[in-house]
Amino acid sequence: MDYTPGVFTVERHIRGKWVCDDCETLTQAPLDALRDLLLSEPVLHADATPVPMLVPGKKKTHWVYL
């Protein structure tokens, strides 16, 4: 179903793109600040712990790393 403000129609996929673009714009500054903070440290710890993840559409899990 399309949203019709006034006399023109904005298709659903276009509205979805607008939302995605807005979210990217709003989250970019905090992500950049977090990246700068993490990379300013002399040591960055990473953990390669395997965790089970449900396979979409199936009732099985497989192991993924964080």
C-alpha positions in Angstrom: 0.0 0.0 0.0 1.4 3.4 -1.0 1.4 6.6 1.1 -0.2 9.4 -0.9 0.4 12.8 0.5 -1.6 15.3 -1.6 -1.3 14.5 -5.3 1.8 12.3 -5.6 2.6 8.7 -4.5 5.8 7.7 -2.7 6.4 4.0 -3.3 7.2 1.7 -0.4 10.8 0.8 -1.5 11.6 4.6 -1.7 10.3 5.3 1.8 12.4 2.3 3.0 15.5 3.8 1.4 14.7 7.2 3.1 14.6 5.5 6.5 17.8 3.6 5.9 19.6 6.7 4.8 18.4 8.7 7.9 19.4 5.9 10.2 22.9 5.8 8.6 23.2 9.5 9.0 22.1 9.5 12.6 24.4 6.6 13.7 27.5 7.7 11.9 28.8 10.2 14.4 28.5 7.9 17.5 30.1 5.1 15.5 33.0 7.3 14.5 33.5 8.5 18.1 33.5 4.9 19.3 36.0 3.9 16.6 38.3 6.8 17.5 38.1 5.9 21.2 38.8 2.2 20.7 41.7 2.9 18.3 43.3 5.4 20.7 44.0 2.7 23.3 47.4 1.0 23.2 45.8 -2.5 23.4 42.5 -3.7 21.9 41.2 -7.0 23.2 39.2 -9.2 20.9 37.5 -12.5 21.8 36.9 -15.3 19.4 34.4 -17.2 21.4 32.2 -19.5 19.4 28.5 -19.2 20.0 25.6 -21.2 18.5 23.4 -19.3 16.0 20.1 -20.4 14.7 20.1 -20.9 10.9 17.3 -18.8 9.4 14.5 -21.0 8.1 15.8 -24.2 9.7 15.7 -25.7 13.2 19.4 -26.2 13.4 22.2 -24.1 14.8 25.8 -23.6 13.6 28.7 -22.1 15.3 29.8 -18.5 14.7 32.5 -16.3 16.2 31.9 -13.0 18.0 
